[in-house]
């Protein structure tokens, strides 16, 4: 007989703060809003959502990255990715762009619409020291590659990375085999419905609610998590989430912590100050893109 699972409760709540990035794209930032607001291996989580073109039309012109992975999940809209390695990808509603900057990439993400809703997320995931200088990699994930699973208690889940674990079956997402072994689920629940899912005990985990509200944890210990809030979870091996009266839609993220020093300077994330200085020097001299293309 297996031991009972240990439920995770909320350790702290990070309220997403309005800010802007790129050429003035308006967004909400939870993880990454300060140097202390990280959750190894996750560095930053941005939510963007607007039907006003003035909030997103300027996009993200060409800019560099080194030392981590960027994950763009577009729920509504159309953006174009281009980079110095020659990759070009259309990111449309329901699609994901998973990019490993590795030793360096210069890319842009520009809206391909002049009106309508633009909504989605960008997540930054750290790379271990041994992979920070690997060649850059890029993958477009079409919506047809992302499983959408009806949940037993109502609602549905999209499986982007890791696997959705249900009684008697496991549904893997398209992203597997990374050093941080990320779990990335988009879960939508109707009013008062519940969702329970295992999470590896040694992994860090959080929930980000972007529609409605939810309570997290067993009934006697449950705490509320409102829209635009990230909830960092205590250790344990199971999450229990219940939707409020308006239902809930949230991201469930978990990953293997790296336990390594993090030194960040804007779009460069390395392990030491010297490595950051080298990244800046490489970018200014042009060696950044020459080395990346080698």
C-alpha distance (Angstrom), angle and dihedral (degrees) to the residues before:
residue distance angle dihedral
X1 . . .
X2 3.80 . .
X3 3.79 121.1 .
X4 3.82 116.2 -102.4
X5 3.77 114.9 -95.5
X6 3.79 119.6 -105.2
X7 3.82 110.4 -125.1
X8 3.77 120.3 -135.3
X9 3.77 119.2 -129.5
X10 3.80 130.6 -169.5
X11 3.79 114.5 -75.2
X12 3.78 96.1 -180.0
X13 3.79 141.1 -16.9
X14 3.80 123.5 -128.2
X15 3.78 112.7 -160.6
X16 3.79 110.6 -147.1
X17 3.80 110.7 -118.5
X18 3.82 124.7 -145.9
X19 3.80 112.1 -112.1
X20 3.80 139.7 138.6
X21 3.79 135.6 -120.0
X22 3.78 140.1 176.0
X23 3.81 109.3 24.5
X24 3.79 92.2 -19.7
X25 3.80 105.8 -53.1
X26 3.81 108.7 164.6
X27 3.78 115.2 -130.8
X28 3.79 145.9 146.5
X29 3.82 119.4 -109.6
X30 3.80 124.0 -160.3
X31 3.80 110.2 156.9
X32 3.79 108.8 41.3
X33 3.79 97.5 26.4
X34 3.81 84.9 122.4
X35 3.80 135.6 8.3
X36 3.81 89.9 -102.1
X37 3.81 95.1 50.8
X38 3.80 98.2 81.5
X39 3.79 130.9 112.4
X40 3.79 111.5 -153.9
X41 3.04 118.3 -89.1
X42 3.83 91.8 15.3
X43 3.79 115.4 79.1
X44 3.80 105.4 175.2
X45 3.79 141.7 1.6
X46 3.80 121.3 -166.0
X47 3.79 126.9 -177.0
X48 3.80 119.1 -160.7
X49 3.80 122.2 -173.3
X50 3.78 128.5 157.1
X51 3.80 142.2 131.3
X52 3.81 90.5 -158.6
X53 3.83 109.4 95.0
X54 3.80 89.7 -152.3
X55 3.81 87.7 68.9
X56 3.82 95.2 58.0
X57 3.81 113.3 8.2
X58 3.84 95.3 99.1
X59 3.80 89.9 60.2
X60 3.77 126.6 -179.9
X61 3.82 110.2 -50.3
X62 3.81 120.5 -158.8
X63 3.81 112.6 -46.7
X64 3.83 136.1 155.0
X65 3.81 134.2 -112.2
X66 3.80 133.4 -173.9
X67 3.79 134.7 175.6
X68 3.82 105.7 17.8
X69 3.81 146.0 50.9
X70 3.80 128.4 -99.3
X71 3.79 121.1 -152.4
X72 3.80 118.2 -166.5
X73 3.80 115.6 -169.7
X74 3.81 112.0 -172.7
X75 3.79 113.5 -161.7
X76 3.81 95.8 173.6
X77 3.79 130.0 10.7
X78 3.78 142.7 30.7
X79 3.81 128.4 -86.5
X80 3.80 133.7 170.5
X81 3.81 122.7 -137.3
X82 3.81 120.0 -157.3
X83 3.81 128.0 168.8
X84 3.79 140.9 -179.7
X85 3.81 91.1 -102.4
X86 3.79 90.7 65.4
X87 3.80 98.5 -103.5
X88 3.78 115.1 146.0
X89 3.78 121.8 -179.4
X90 3.78 136.9 173.2
X91 3.77 110.8 -139.8
X92 3.80 109.6 -160.2
X93 3.80 135.3 172.4
X94 3.80 111.5 -50.3
X95 3.81 95.4 11.8
X96 3.80 131.3 121.5
X97 3.80 131.4 -146.8
X98 3.80 112.9 -156.7
X99 3.79 111.8 -170.0
X100 3.79 128.0 177.9
X101 3.79 107.2 -158.4
X102 3.80 92.1 -167.2
X103 3.79 110.6 163.4
X104 3.77 91.8 -6.4
X105 3.76 149.1 -39.2
X106 3.81 134.2 178.1
X107 3.79 112.3 -153.1
X108 3.78 144.2 155.8
X109 3.79 132.6 -145.7
X110 3.78 111.7 -160.0
X111 3.84 130.1 177.4
X112 3.79 115.7 -111.1
X113 3.80 94.2 -162.2
X114 3.78 132.8 73.2
X115 3.79 96.5 -160.5
X116 3.77 140.6 15.9
X117 3.76 133.6 59.6
X118 3.80 124.0 -36.1
X119 3.79 112.3 -168.9
X120 3.77 135.1 159.6
X121 3.78 148.6 90.9
X122 3.76 141.6 -91.3
X123 3.79 118.4 -153.7
X124 3.80 125.5 -172.5
X125 3.80 116.5 -150.9
X126 3.80 120.4 -170.0
X127 3.80 122.6 -124.2
X128 3.81 122.8 -138.1
X129 3.80 116.1 -106.2
X130 3.81 91.5 -105.1
X131 3.83 91.0 58.8
X132 3.79 102.0 39.4
X133 3.80 93.1 94.6
X134 3.80 98.3 40.1
X135 3.83 118.4 120.3
X136 3.78 114.4 -77.9
X137 3.79 117.3 -99.4
X138 3.79 133.8 -162.5
X139 3.79 134.5 -168.2
X140 3.79 133.0 179.6
X141 3.80 111.9 -153.8
X142 3.80 113.6 -158.4
X143 3.82 118.5 -144.0
X144 3.81 88.2 -114.9
X145 3.83 88.9 64.3
X146 3.82 93.1 55.6
X147 3.82 112.8 84.0
X148 3.80 116.4 -131.5
X149 3.79 110.3 -158.3
X150 3.79 128.5 -167.4
X151 3.81 109.1 -131.8
X152 3.80 122.0 -131.1
X153 3.80 93.8 -124.6
X154 3.79 94.8 44.0
X155 3.80 132.3 -79.1
X156 3.76 128.4 60.9
X157 3.79 142.1 -105.0
X158 3.80 132.5 -144.0
X159 3.79 113.7 -148.0
X160 3.82 112.4 -146.8
X161 3.81 101.3 158.2
X162 3.78 134.6 5.3
X163 3.80 116.4 7.2
X164 3.78 138.8 -63.3
X165 3.80 107.3 -127.4
X166 3.79 115.7 -149.1
X167 3.81 130.1 167.5
X168 3.77 105.8 -72.0
X169 3.78 97.9 -1.2
X170 3.78 146.0 57.7
X171 3.81 122.7 -147.6
X172 3.84 112.6 -158.6
X173 3.78 123.0 -153.4
X174 3.82 124.9 -137.4
X175 3.83 95.0 -98.3
X176 3.81 114.8 75.7
X177 3.79 140.9 143.9
X178 3.80 101.4 40.6
X179 3.80 122.8 144.9
X180 3.81 92.0 -114.4
X181 3.84 92.8 45.3
X182 3.83 92.4 -143.3
X183 3.78 125.5 -156.4
X184 3.82 112.0 -151.6
X185 3.81 117.8 176.5
X186 3.80 130.5 167.0
X187 3.82 105.3 -154.8
X188 3.81 127.1 -172.7
X189 3.81 120.3 -170.1
X190 3.81 130.8 -175.5
X191 3.80 119.8 -128.5
X192 3.82 113.9 -54.5
X193 3.81 93.7 -2.7
X194 3.81 119.6 138.3
X195 3.79 134.3 -140.9
X196 3.80 126.3 -162.7
X197 3.79 123.0 -173.9
X198 3.81 136.2 167.8
X199 3.81 119.3 -117.5
X200 3.79 122.8 -171.9
X201 3.78 108.4 -99.7
X202 3.81 96.5 -128.8
X203 3.82 93.9 49.2
X204 3.79 126.7 95.5
X205 3.80 115.0 -123.5
X206 3.78 141.5 -174.8
X207 3.77 140.7 175.9
X208 3.80 123.9 -141.0
X209 3.81 116.5 -163.6
X210 3.79 114.9 -154.6
X211 3.81 101.4 164.0
X212 3.79 127.6 36.8
X213 3.77 120.5 -23.0
X214 3.78 138.5 -76.7
X215 3.77 143.1 -164.2
X216 3.79 117.4 -131.8
X217 3.79 126.3 -151.1
X218 3.82 135.8 21.5
X219 3.80 114.9 -34.4
X220 3.84 96.1 -99.0
X221 3.81 92.8 47.9
X222 3.80 100.4 32.4
X223 3.79 118.6 137.3
X224 3.78 126.9 -165.4
X225 3.79 123.0 -109.9
X226 3.81 115.2 -166.6
X227 3.80 131.0 -156.2
X228 3.83 114.6 -68.2
X229 3.80 92.6 19.5
X230 3.79 127.8 121.0
X231 3.78 116.3 -147.9
X232 3.80 117.1 -154.4
X233 3.80 110.0 -152.0
X234 3.79 130.0 -139.0
X235 3.80 119.6 -123.6
X236 3.79 118.8 -72.0
X237 3.77 137.9 107.1
X238 3.81 103.9 -105.2
X239 3.80 138.4 49.1
X240 3.80 123.0 -149.8
X241 3.80 117.6 -166.5
X242 3.82 129.7 176.1
X243 3.79 124.7 -168.4
X244 3.78 121.3 -126.7
X245 3.82 126.5 -126.2
X246 3.82 91.8 -73.6
X247 3.78 94.8 47.3
X248 3.79 123.0 -116.4
X249 3.76 141.6 -112.7
X250 3.77 119.3 -166.4
X251 3.77 146.9 155.2
X252 3.79 118.4 -115.6
X253 3.80 110.0 -156.9
X254 3.78 128.5 179.6
X255 3.79 134.5 161.3
X256 3.78 146.6 166.1
X257 3.84 108.7 -90.9
X258 3.80 115.6 -125.1
X259 3.80 97.3 -152.2
X260 3.81 91.9 -149.6
X261 3.82 131.9 129.7
X262 3.81 113.9 -88.6
X263 3.79 120.0 -149.9
X264 3.80 113.6 176.2
X265 3.76 132.4 -174.1
X266 3.80 109.1 176.3
X267 3.82 107.3 -70.9
X268 3.82 94.8 2.1
X269 3.83 120.6 84.2
X270 3.79 117.0 -178.6
X271 3.82 139.6 145.9
X272 3.81 101.0 -107.6
X273 3.80 139.4 31.6
X274 3.81 89.2 -119.2
X275 3.81 90.5 58.0
X276 3.80 90.2 50.9
X277 3.81 90.8 50.8
X278 3.80 88.9 50.1
X279 3.80 90.9 51.0
X280 3.81 91.4 51.9
X281 3.80 90.9 47.3
X282 3.81 92.3 47.7
X283 3.78 91.7 50.4
X284 3.80 94.7 47.9
X285 3.81 93.2 46.8
X286 3.81 95.9 46.7
X287 3.81 91.5 -116.8
X288 3.79 87.4 111.6
X289 3.80 93.7 70.8
X290 3.80 95.5 33.2
X291 3.80 91.5 55.5
X292 3.80 91.6 44.2
X293 3.78 92.4 55.0
X294 3.81 94.5 47.3
